């Protein structure tokens, strides 16, 4: 079932980072799909309603972190 949510092209970027919510700590290995996965407005609104607050921080500079293809 989750297989249906992913794009056919499963290529991704991998990079080291941290959690996206305060205190923005702990090492996290991020895997980001190269092909965007779209979602509907209703899904985004349902997600926002569940959390009741933003769950992200502003985009950060890459700095010295390598991004691997």
Secondary structure, 3 states (H helix, E strand, C coil): CHHHHCCCCCCEEEEEEECCCCCCCCEEEEEEECCCCCCCHHHHHHHHHHHCCCCCCCCCCCCCCCCEC
